[in-house]
Amino acid sequence: MGKLDGKVAFISGLARNQGRSHAVTLAEEGADIIGFDICRKIDTSCHTGATEEDLAETVRLVEALGRRIVVSVADVRQYDQVQAAFAKGLDALGRCDIVLANAGIFASGKFWEIELDAWQEMIDINLTGVWHTVRAAAPTMIAQNEGGAIVITGSTESLKGMANTASYSAAKHGLTGLMRTMANELGEYGIRVNTVNPTCVETDMVLNRTVFELFRPDLTDPTRAEVSPSFAATNIIPIDFIPPRVVSDAILYLVSDTGKYITGVPLPVDAGFVTK
């Protein structure tokens, strides 16, 4: 018996990295999956984008666990695409109990140097895209009248500002307020809403030249080994990066019965980054 037998989860940005880890973790506990990913690079982001091959691998991994999965290629900025991806999965799987609003990008720069289109793209994906994802699924969850759980992927930058991350921090701080409002509005329906707020996760969003140079501006194109001590120094527990599965396990706690009385909480999964 899994913790999520009979449940269906709707996940944005599930082609790789954290999203894939979340899909597999929930599938291991019995959940079926609806999901989508844009499957291309976002112009203003500093990291590579997922591919349709990545999405196919997530499908393979979930199906290898004996679970059903329905995926789409969709842009979280376009509500009609998000709604269509959700409807496709709902038609096939019949319900939705869990939403993981996970899709996001990272870019850096001093606030006065960020280009206007880059600012807007960050807000459109990391903040409005989360609203799109939850908005698409919430009416179904309310109509089911069986409760449910929503977890938004925030960041330590949802809770603590950091230089060179103005657009990212603004969007992620916005998610904290959005989550708290959603928790108040959905509580009467037994639907809980929380955020997880990781420190640097071992993903393409973090493991790239732009982010490495933020931590070691004294070096040109630093290696992972060269930046590792600087990353570890930001956390109370002196680790450089956390694996995606650590975030997935926190999400599993929040969406299963173990977290049934937890709502409105911005949960740090951060090795003490925010406290330090």
Secondary structure as UniProt FT lines:
FT   TURN            3..6
FT   STRAND          8..12
FT   HELIX           17..28
FT   TURN            29..30
FT   STRAND          32..37
FT   TURN            43..44
FT   HELIX           52..64
FT   TURN            65..66
FT   STRAND          69..73
FT   TURN            76..77
FT   HELIX           79..93
FT   STRAND          98..101
FT   TURN            111..113
FT   HELIX           116..123
FT   HELIX           124..128
FT   HELIX           129..144
FT   STRAND          148..153
FT   HELIX           156..158
FT   TURN            163..164
FT   HELIX           166..186
FT   HELIX           187..189
FT   STRAND          191..198
FT   TURN            204..206
FT   HELIX           209..215
FT   TURN            217..218
FT   HELIX           224..232
FT   TURN            233..234
FT   HELIX           244..255
FT   HELIX           257..259
FT   TURN            260..261
FT   STRAND          266..269
FT   TURN            271..275
//
